[in-house]
Amino acid sequence: MPGFEINHYIIRLKTAFSSIIFQDSGRCVTPGPSIRRTFMVTGLVLVKLMPGKEKQTLAKLRALKSVIHMSAVFGRWDLVLDMETDDLPTLSNFVVQEVRSIPGVLSTETLVTTSL
């Protein structure tokens, strides 16, 4: 933070990371966008695909901005999407409105990641 040295940080998270305030000796500083982005919500979305439509569906899923990595897997699910959004409601809306609306996506299950 330019202009002063910060001795003690207290980070308060309100409403699922939507508001972050840094305090230094009673003064509050609102962090810039680069700091806010470190508190993004990540999730794994398990996707079941319609047989015969895999290639077309994969192409559309790859184009989605919140999908940061995609893996094809064997088993009950066909794909695992690694996703990143600004907050939990955005992740939820993205899965429901974007991923599930793609032709060839039969079903999804979303796992929100956490640290232990």
N, C-alpha and C positions, 0 to 999 in steps of 0.2 A: 504494500500500500504506500504510494508516494507521499512524502512530506512528514511522515512520523513513523517511529518504530513501534511495532505492536509487541507488547510484553506478554499478554495473556489472551488467548482465543477461547471464546465460548461459542459453540455452534448450536443454535436452536433450530430444529427442524419442525416446521408446522405443515399440517395438511399434506402429508405424503410428499415431502421434499419440494413443495411449491414455493416456500419462502425460507430463505436462509439469511441469517443476520450474524455478522461478526461483531463482537463487542471488545473494546479496548478501553479500560478505565472509564467506563460510562458512555463512551462514544460509540455509536452504531455506524457501521459501514455496510452498504449493500454491495455484495460482490458482483463483478462483471460476468458476462456470459460464459467465459471460459471456466470459471469456478463453478457456476451453476451446472454446467454440463457434466461435471464429474459425479453428480448424484442422479444419473439416469436410471430408469427402471429397465432391467433386462429380463428376458423370459425365453423359455424354450417352447416352441409350438410343435406338437406332434401332429402330423398330417397323414390322413388316409386318402389315397388317390384312386380315381376310377380307372380300372384296367383299360388299356388301350389309349388313354389320354395323357399318359405321363409326360411325354416330351412337350406338348403344348402347354400343359399346366406348369411344368418346371420353368419354361421360358417366361411365363407371366409372373411367377413367384420371384424369380431372380430380379425382375424389374422393380419390385417393391422397395421403397427407400429405407424402410425400417428393418429389413432383413439384412443382417450383417454377415451371416454365414448359413449355408444350407448343406445338410448331409443326407444322402440316401442311406436307408437302413433296412435290414431284414427283420421280419417279425410282424407283430400286429399293426405297426405303423410303417409307412413308406418313406417319410421324410421327417427330419428334425430341423426346424428353422430356429436360428439364434437371432433374437430380435432385441432392439434397443429403442426405447421411446423416452420422452420427457417425464412422463408420469404414468401411474397405473390406469387411470381412465383412458388415456390415449392408447395404451397397449390394448386394453379391452375393446375399444371402438375399432382399432385397426384390425384386430383378428376377426371381429364380427362383420365389419363392413367391407374390408379389403380382401383378406385371405379367404374367408368362407364364400365370398361372392364369385370367386374364380371358377369357371367351368372345369370340372374334373376333380375338384376338392370335395370328397365325400363327407369327411368329418375332421374335427380338430380337438386337441386337448392342450390347454395352455398351462405351463408350469412357470410360475414367477420365481426367479432366482433370489437367493438370500445368502448372507454370510453367517457362519456359526462362530 
